[in-house]
């Protein structure tokens, strides 16, 4: 009997050590990450993680976070969820059990699942949400912080204006990735494109996560003779779509959903020649700030790969969270930390590579979104768009403080219910 009890105790101890993260010590703050670190979206999930991890390492190397005169180091608990909502919730609960106060994530479907549990009394945690879908703030979650650039309808507005006024495109086909995010993009783009007098020739989604041969959907798309094709999903397969479309004789333009990054794709396609005339989100390192060059060098040295927008913005989000913890004067009260966020801005380009100017009541942090064009195979300079500005006075204030050296413009996003 004693022997059996002994083995049960040993088993439970082994399970606790191997199956659960260790609980934070008195001088530690636990921050969690759950995301796709394996599977089709692994590159994306790793980019989010590496930016977060780099910020934490730097904060710890500088002595940690000071709260009411006491220094705290940060402990990162990271888990793979393969973009599965159930696994993400399980991971979040493990992080919370380890006294984690915030969970970073970059997939809307998993964020939506975690948003159902992060406000449970006694188990609250901040949800650091990297996604451009407007739906994330429509969840009404009071402990959510939106950590990405503009909601994607702002990109749709800019892309459509450039496509119609600068390129003269009127007929657009859609060949985006399957799934909730691709569906949102297709729906919003189609509505706005037609509202502005354009025509959608065909909607032919494809699975960018599992397919590598897009000849069948491209055949259907090209038969409608579009001026431009809205494409996008993971960058690597989006590059394949461009290559295959050109090989099949398509001479028109491309519009990229914001998940597909031109700089990453250019590495696969060996430059921008095959892009022809393309409109998309600006490359991660195209918007120069004083810290950018040294930051990129440090990142490449640490992770042996170039940074992406996901890397830059999750880095900035962690710096913002650290400031909020210090300002709130607590390492445990997540409601107080959330309430402190409006007091910590701006955080400019001499501290982080992507500037943060404030936070909206529903939780989305304010940062500009870069748009870039390729014209006849030549990459053009980026333009920064500020989607939340409401007046010339507000715009002048931004102009006074920003460290960006790129062209800057502001616009009012007029898409109904974009947020």
C-alpha positions, 0 to 999 in steps of 0.5 A: 500500500505504501509503495502504491501511494509512493508511486502515485505521489511520484507520478503526480509530481512528474505530471506537475513538473512536465505538464504544467508551467511553474508558478511565478515566484514573488519577483517574477511577472508571467507573460504568456504566448499561445499561437501556431508554432507548428503546422501551416501557420508556424512561420507567422506564429513564430514571428509573433513570438520572436518579437515578444520574446525579444522585448522580454529579453531586453527588459530583463537585461535592463533589470526588469520592470520596476513597480513601486520601487521593486524590480520584477523580471518577466517570465515567458510561458509559450505554447503551440496551439496550431491555431486550434481554438480549444487548444488555445483556451487550454494553453491560456488556462495553463498560463493563468494557473501559473499566475500569468497576467497576459496572453499574446495571440495572433489568430482571430479564431483563437482570440475569440475563443479565449475572449470567452474565458479571460474575464472569468472572476478570479481568473482574469488575464489581459488578451493581447490580440494581434489581428486586423479584423474589426470583429476583435473589438466588437467582442466587447471584451474589457480586458483586450488590447489590440496590438496590430495596425489599422483594421483591415477595412482601412487598407481596403479603402486605400487599396481601392482608391489607388487601384481605381484612380491610379491604376484605372482598374475596375474589374476585380476577381477574388482568389483569397484564402479559405477560412474566416479571415479570408471570408471577411476580407472577400466580403468587405472588399467586394462591398466596398469595391462595388460601392465605388463603382467597380465590378467583381468578376468572380469569387474563387477562394482556395486553401492557401494552407494546404494547396501548392497548385493553384492552376484550377482556380486561376483558370476560372479567374482568368476566364473572367478577364479581370484587371486585377486579382485580390489574392492572399493568405500566408505569404509563401503560398501567395507568392506561388499564386503570383508566379503561377498567374504570370506563367498562365499569361496574366498581365494585370495587377494584384491587390494583396490582403494584409496577411501577405507581405510583399517583402517576404514574397520578394525573397521567394520570387527573387525580386519584384519583377513578377509583381508587375503592378501590385498594391499591398501592405508596406514591408516591415522595415520600410518605415524608417525610425531612429531605432529601426536599423539597430533593432533589425540588426539585433533581431537578425542576430538573435533569430537568424531571419529578417523581422516581419510586421508581426515581430515589430508590433508584438515587440512594441506591444510588450514594451507598452504592456511593461509601461502599463504595469509600471504605471498601474503600480501592480503586477497582479491587478489586470483591470488596473493595468488595463486602465493604465494604458491610456496614460502610457502613450505616445511610445515613439520610434526612438524606443520601438520600431512601430510607433504607438500614439494611444488606445481607443476605448474598445482596446485597439492601440493606435498605430499607422499602417503602411501601404506600398505599391509595385509599379512595373516591377519596381518597389515604390516608397511606402506611405503611412496612413493614419486611420483614426485622425478626425481633425487637422489639429489632431493631425498637426499634433501627430506631425509634431511628435512622430519620428517616422521619415516616410510620407504620411497621410490621414484619412477617415475610414468610412466603411460601415461598422469597420470597428 
